[in-house]
Amino acid sequence: MRAALTAPVTLLALSTTALLPACTTQSQSKEPGAHAPSPSNVKHLTIDIVRTLPHDPTALTQGLEMAHGTLYESTGLTGHSAISAGPPGTTPTHRVKIPAPLYAEGLTITGPTLWQLTWQNHIAIQRDATTLTELRRIPYDTEGWGICHQPRHNRLVTSDGTSTLTFRNPSTLKKTGSITVTLNGHPLPRLNELECVNDLVYANIWPTHRIVRINPKTGQVTADITIPPLLNPTEQHHADVLNGIAAIPGTNQFLLTGKWWPKTFQVRLKPQTAQPGRHTKRQTP
């Protein structure tokens, strides 16, 4: 999404234990009969750090996803955009530069291929998921921010910086429905980088160090996740906001990173205490 604020990005591993029932595509902002949850029904979570990995401090992270042991990352800025793939915390085994005027945004894996969005270029790029070779470009009808894949529902979920999640056909990117995301009954704007975990969607709220967990069937936020400071003052001075959520398949953890962050964090979720982050363990590579 949009231009950066100040600096690097960091990866985190988040717990995916509390999952909700299967969702269905909605073409309206709230399904009939749905009721906004009371504040007590929204869980307040934070993280425990499992380990810390190095991250490219020159990468303006816009999209992050893990599949088959490979971490895929889409990085932005016109003239500096790229897509890379490789084991987490190592030099990517594949990297493709994306020429101006394209400004790369979110990405998601769809089997043997992947989709990469652009911010305001109104173009989506389909690539081979192994080589990152560009296969085709198609028109995209809005700003590209976040994107993730729900194979069980045969759909993509996308964001555009508003409070709306849009559902799309994974082959054509045509719209199949949408839902307004609400927190305690109020629309929650600036949904950014997305991660689909079974029937749930996790979203960064730009430009904050905050993640929410969303039931895409109702649009309701079911968990509000506070991310404590992860970088020291010197690192943060050269970095920008958190912007990268990648669930680690087969675990209850996530990788988290941010724009121009020198580190990636593998984390699990836990209930938030009165002083969030106080007992969060910090490790170095």
Residue pairs with C-beta under 8 A, 6 or more apart in sequence:
1 62
1 76
1 105
1 119
1 143
1 144
1 145
1 146
1 161
1 192
1 193
1 206
1 243
2 119
2 161
2 206
4 60
4 76
4 77
4 240
4 259
4 260
5 207
5 240
5 241
5 259
6 237
6 238
6 239
6 240
6 260
7 236
7 237
7 238
7 239
7 240
7 258
7 259
7 260
7 261
8 55
8 57
8 59
8 231
8 235
8 238
8 239
8 240
8 258
8 259
8 260
8 261
8 262
9 55
9 59
9 60
9 61
9 239
9 240
9 241
9 242
9 243
9 244
9 257
9 258
9 259
9 260
9 261
10 55
10 230
10 231
10 239
10 242
10 244
10 256
10 257
10 258
10 261
10 262
10 263
10 264
10 265
11 53
11 55
11 64
11 71
11 88
11 244
11 246
11 254
11 255
11 256
11 257
11 261
11 263
11 264
11 265
11 266
12 47
12 49
12 227
12 230
12 242
12 245
12 254
12 255
12 256
12 257
12 264
12 265
12 266
12 267
13 50
13 248
13 251
13 253
13 254
13 255
13 256
13 265
13 266
13 267
13 268
14 47
14 202
14 211
14 225
14 245
14 247
14 253
14 254
14 256
14 267
14 268
14 269
15 252
15 253
15 254
15 267
15 268
15 269
15 270
16 197
16 198
16 200
16 247
16 251
16 252
16 253
16 254
16 269
17 252
17 269
18 43
18 213
18 222
18 223
19 197
19 198
19 199
19 200
20 199
20 200
20 215
20 217
20 222
21 199
21 217
22 152
22 153
22 199
22 217
23 150
23 153
23 199
23 215
23 216
23 217
24 153
24 217
25 153
25 155
25 167
25 176
25 177
26 167
26 177
26 178
26 179
26 216
26 217
26 219
27 176
27 177
27 178
28 178
28 179
29 164
29 178
29 179
29 180
29 219
30 179
30 180
30 182
30 218
30 219
31 217
31 218
34 218
34 219
34 220
36 182
36 184
36 185
36 220
37 184
37 220
37 221
37 222
38 184
39 184
41 222
42 183
42 184
42 221
42 222
42 223
42 224
43 213
43 222
43 223
43 224
43 271
44 223
44 224
44 226
44 271
44 272
45 213
45 223
45 224
45 225
45 226
45 269
45 270
45 271
45 272
46 225
46 226
46 227
46 228
46 269
46 270
46 271
46 272
46 273
46 276
46 277
46 280
47 225
47 227
47 228
47 256
47 265
47 267
47 268
47 269
47 270
47 280
48 267
48 268
48 269
48 270
48 280
48 281
49 230
49 265
49 266
49 267
49 280
49 281
49 282
49 283
50 253
50 266
50 267
50 268
51 265
51 266
51 283
52 263
52 264
52 265
52 266
52 282
52 283
52 284
52 285
53 88
53 89
53 255
53 263
53 264
53 265
53 266
53 285
54 89
54 262
54 263
54 264
54 285
55 89
55 257
55 261
55 262
55 263
55 264
57 238
57 239
57 260
57 261
57 262
58 260
59 73
59 75
59 259
59 260
60 75
60 76
60 77
60 80
60 240
60 259
60 260
61 73
61 74
61 75
61 243
61 244
61 257
61 258
61 259
61 261
62 74
62 75
62 76
62 104
62 105
62 106
62 193
62 243
62 259
63 72
63 73
63 74
63 104
63 105
63 106
63 107
63 108
63 116
63 117
63 146
63 147
63 193
63 244
64 71
64 72
64 73
64 74
64 107
64 193
64 195
64 244
64 245
64 246
64 255
64 257
65 71
65 72
65 107
65 108
65 109
65 148
65 195
65 246
66 72
66 88
66 246
66 247
66 248
66 249
66 255
67 109
67 129
67 249
68 249
69 87
70 85
70 86
70 87
71 85
71 86
71 87
71 88
71 246
71 255
72 83
72 84
72 85
72 107
72 109
72 114
72 129
73 83
73 84
73 85
73 92
73 107
73 244
73 257
74 81
74 82
74 83
74 104
74 105
74 106
74 107
74 116
74 117
75 81
75 82
75 83
75 84
75 104
76 103
76 104
76 105
76 119
77 103
78 100
78 101
78 102
78 103
79 99
79 100
81 97
81 98
81 102
81 103
81 104
82 95
82 96
82 97
82 98
82 104
83 95
83 96
83 98
83 104
83 107
83 116
83 127
83 132
84 92
84 94
84 95
84 96
84 132
85 92
85 93
85 94
85 95
85 132
86 92
86 93
86 94
87 93
88 255
88 264
88 266
89 264
89 285
94 131
94 132
95 132
96 127
96 132
96 133
96 134
98 104
98 125
101 121
102 118
102 121
102 123
103 118
103 119
103 120
103 121
104 116
104 117
104 118
104 119
105 116
105 117
105 118
105 119
105 144
105 145
105 146
105 147
106 116
106 117
106 144
106 145
106 146
106 147
106 148
106 158
106 159
106 193
106 194
107 114
107 115
107 116
107 117
107 147
108 114
108 115
108 147
108 148
108 149
108 156
108 196
109 129
109 149
110 129
110 149
110 156
110 170
111 129
112 128
112 129
112 130
113 126
113 127
113 128
113 129
113 135
114 126
114 127
114 129
115 124
115 125
115 126
115 127
115 147
115 156
115 170
115 173
116 124
116 125
116 126
116 127
117 124
117 125
117 140
117 144
117 145
117 147
117 158
118 124
118 125
118 140
118 144
119 143
119 144
119 145
120 143
121 144
122 139
122 140
122 141
122 142
123 137
123 138
123 139
123 140
124 137
124 138
124 139
124 140
124 144
124 173
125 134
125 136
125 137
126 134
126 135
126 136
126 137
126 138
127 133
127 134
127 135
128 135
138 172
138 173
140 173
141 175
142 160
142 166
143 160
143 161
144 158
144 160
145 158
145 159
145 160
145 161
145 191
145 192
145 193
145 206
146 158
146 159
146 191
146 192
146 193
146 194
146 203
146 204
147 156
147 157
147 158
147 159
147 194
148 156
148 157
148 194
148 195
148 196
148 201
149 155
149 156
149 157
149 170
149 196
150 156
150 157
150 196
150 199
150 216
152 198
152 199
153 167
153 199
154 170
155 167
155 168
155 169
155 170
155 176
156 167
156 168
156 169
156 170
156 173
157 165
157 166
157 167
157 168
157 194
157 196
157 201
157 216
158 165
158 166
158 167
158 168
158 194
159 165
159 166
159 191
159 192
159 193
159 194
159 203
160 166
161 189
161 190
161 191
161 192
161 206
162 189
162 190
162 191
163 180
163 181
163 182
163 187
163 188
163 189
163 190
163 191
164 178
164 179
164 180
164 181
164 191
165 178
165 179
165 181
165 191
165 194
165 201
165 214
165 216
165 219
166 175
166 177
166 178
167 175
167 176
167 177
167 178
167 179
167 216
168 174
168 175
168 176
169 176
179 216
179 217
179 218
179 219
180 187
180 219
181 187
181 188
181 191
181 203
181 212
181 214
181 219
181 220
181 221
182 188
182 219
182 220
182 221
183 212
183 220
183 221
183 224
184 221
188 205
188 212
188 221
190 205
190 206
190 207
191 203
191 204
191 205
191 206
192 203
192 204
192 205
192 206
192 243
193 203
193 204
193 243
193 244
193 245
194 201
194 202
194 203
194 204
194 245
195 201
195 202
195 203
195 245
195 246
195 247
195 254
196 202
197 247
199 215
199 216
199 217
200 213
200 214
200 215
200 216
200 222
201 213
201 214
201 216
202 211
202 212
202 213
202 214
202 225
202 245
202 247
202 254
203 211
203 212
203 214
203 245
204 210
204 211
204 241
204 242
204 243
204 244
204 245
205 211
205 212
206 241
206 243
207 240
207 241
208 241
208 242
209 226
209 227
209 228
209 229
209 230
209 241
209 242
209 258
210 224
210 225
210 226
210 227
210 242
211 225
211 227
211 242
211 245
212 221
212 223
212 224
212 225
213 221
213 222
213 223
213 225
214 220
214 221
214 222
215 222
223 269
225 269
226 272
226 276
226 277
227 242
227 256
228 276
228 277
228 280
229 236
229 277
230 242
230 256
230 261
230 263
230 265
230 282
231 239
231 261
231 262
231 263
235 261
235 262
235 263
238 260
238 262
239 258
239 259
239 260
239 261
239 262
240 258
240 259
240 260
240 261
241 258
241 259
242 256
242 257
242 258
243 257
243 258
243 259
244 255
244 256
244 257
244 258
245 254
245 255
245 256
246 254
246 255
246 256
247 253
247 254
248 254
248 255
248 266
252 268
252 269
253 266
253 267
253 268
254 266
254 267
254 268
254 269
255 264
255 265
255 266
255 267
256 264
256 265
256 267
257 263
257 264
257 265
263 285
273 279
